[in-house]
Structure formats: C-alpha cells, structure tokens
Amino acid sequence: MAVPAPGLPARVRIHEVGPRDGLQNEKTTVPTAVKAEFVHRLAAAGLATIEATSFVHPKWVPQLADAEELFPLLADVGAALPVLVPNERGLDRALALGARRIAVFGSATETFAARNLNRTVAGSLAMFEPVVARAKREGAHVRGYLSMCFGDPWEGPVPVHQVVGTARALLDLGCDELSLGDTIGVATPGHVLALLRALKGAGVGTDRIGVHFHDTYGQALSNTLAALQHGVSTVDASAGGLGGCPYAKSATGNLATEDLVWMLDGLGIETGVDLAALTATSGWMAGQLGRPSPSRTVRALLNQAPSPKE
C-alpha cells in the first residue's frame, strides 16, 4: 500500500549499474550475449538509465573486456547507456562506438586513488581534465563518480571537508552530475546528511547529485531515504543487488534495485519501473550466475506461494 511521506521528491531517477558495477566483480565470465539480454530486459522493465559497460583496459577489469563487442548490440535499447572511461584512450573507444554518456571514476582518498588509479587524487583529477573537456566538446553528458565518500578500508573515516573539496573539483572540471559513493558501505543517515549539507554550503545543489550506497551493514535504504529527505532525486542501484568493488575487498553488494523500488513504490514515488518485470529479470540473471539473488525483495517475490484459486 502506497503511503506518501512529506518532504520527498515526486519522482526518483534510478541509475541502474548492474551491467557494469554489478558484473565487473563476478568471478565467472558472463557471455556477451547474456550481458546484452540483461540490458534489454532491464530497459523493458522501465529503467531509463542503464550503465552498460566500462572501457577500461581488460587487464584491470577482465569481466568487461568485451565492451567493443557488447555496446553495438545495445543500439536498439530505449534507454540512456552511460559507460565508464578511465582515460583518453577509453574515451576514444567509447566515442568511436557512439557513446554519448560517459563517466569518470575518482576517489576522495589518496590510498584508494593509488590502488585504483595508480595516481594521487590530484593526479587523477589532472588525468580526467582532458577527458571531461573533450567529452563535453563532443556533446556527451559526463558523470563523475566519487568513491570512498564516507569511509576507506585503509584510511578509516573520511573527513567531510575532504570529500567536498574533491567533489567540487570534479564538478569544476565540467562534470554534469556527481555520484557520491559509499564504497564499503559504512555510511549512516546522519553522516549522509552532514555531507549533503556541506556540499550545499560549497554551492553543490542536490540537482547535480546522485547517491551510490553499498549494503555492507544493511544501511543502504536508510541512507537513501535520508538523501531523499534532503532533496536528492537520483539514486544508483544494481538489479538483484549485484556488485562490489574489485579494489576494495570489504565492499559488498550495491543497493538492490528491487529493494529500492519496493520502498519508493510504498512511498508513492514514481520511478517508471515495473517491479514484477525487474524481479523476473534479476531472477533470470541469478540463474545465469548460478546462485540466488542477494536482494531481499527478489527472494520474497519469487518465493511467494501462488494465490489460492477462487
């Protein structure tokens, strides 16, 4: 039953990351045809933004080594298809295939920047500068991911001002929007609100912010609700709760898209997503991966007993 709550957005845009952030951490190789069908099914379920793949060197993310083969198979998908690019070479590959929504992936901490990008935070921003500038010249929409916004497995709690500084720098490069990542899932609602308030004080409005929570400690939905109450209306999620982070072993799965949609439906917030179709898609992908979905909503809906006949 939908029971709206005051002070929440009327509509939330879900930025689906399952095909990229979800599958990049799988140990088994997912065939290109299965990835393509996954994206098509997600679009058919009503997801309007689906992060398709990553143009990273195959040595670093072998699970997404088929980006050039996969992306043309998605030409008929009726959804925006962002792709991750790490550098100018990645941007070349993406633009050559017609990608017009790209993302760069930065870090709020030095240790993760070194492990993930082999650079300092400042060095990574310098690397992104020509990528973002050229993407904008080509008419592409640019998203900036900022990881380790709340805690880092090597450095511990991350000071809010440190996150704000890097966030502001990414936007100053020309990024159209910013996704705040709780990479290891340690955020709590008060911490989320503190960061959003500090960003507002630095001139970063919620219209340019998305949130990306991991559910390590079961806080992803409560953190999302806190962000919505502050005015955020873009939320990253992964179908079936797939994902993690190959460079931060303590990172568990992303917020499951089905769990998010269940909460938003209950609040009367529009998403455009057909929960039944999405659940069926995640159940299908779980079968492809050979294991149950970690999403509580997927498990609950797929395990429901059929209604008794009249």
C-alpha positions, 0 to 999 in steps of 0.5 A: 500500500502506497503511503506518501511521506512529506518532504520527498521528491515526486519522482526518483531517477534510478541509475541502474549499474548492474551491467557494469558495477554489478558484473565487473566483480563476478568471478565467472565470465558472463557471455556477451550475449547474456550481458546484452539480454540483461540490458534489454530486459532491464530497459523493458522493465522501465529503467531509463538509465542503464550503465552498460559497460566500462572501457577500461583496459581488460587487464584491470577489469577482465569481466568487461573486456568485451565492451567493443563487442557488447555496446553495438548490440545495445543500439536498439535499447530505449534507454540512456547507456552511460559507460565508464572511461578511465582515460583518453584512450577509453574515451576514444573507444567509447566515442568511436562506438557512439557513446554519448554518456560517459563517466569518470571514476575518482576517489576522495582518498589518496590510498584508494586513488593509488590502488585504483588509479595508480595516481594521487587524487590530484593526479587523477583529477589532472588525468580526467581534465582532458577527458571531461573537456573533450567529452563535453566538446563532443556533446556527451553528458559526463558523470563523475563518480566519487568513491570512498565518500564516507569511509576507506578500508585503509584510511578509516573515516573520511573527513567531510571537508575532504570529500567536498573539496574533491567533489567540487573539483570534479564538478569544476572540471565540467562534470554534469552530475556527481555520484557520491559513493559509499564504497564499503558501505559504512555510511549512516543517515546522519553522516549522509546528511552532514555531507549533503549539507556541506556540499550545499554550503560549497554551492553543490545543489542536490540537482547535480547529485546522485547517491551510490550506497553499498549494503555492507551493514544493511544501511543502504535504504536508510541512507537513501531515504535520508538523501531523499529527505534532503532533496536528492532525486537520483539514486544508483542501484544494481538489479538483484543487488549485484556488485562490489568493488574489485579494489576494495575487498570489504565492499559488498553488494550495491543497493538492490534495485528491487529493494529500492523500488519496493520502498519508493513504490510504498512511498508513492514515488514514481520511478517508471519501473515495473517491479514484477518485470525487474524481479523476473529479470534479476531472477533470470540473471541469478540463474545465469550466475548460478546462485540466488539473488542477494536482494531481499525483495527478489527472494520474497517475490519469487518465493511467494506461494501462488494465490489460492484459486477462487 
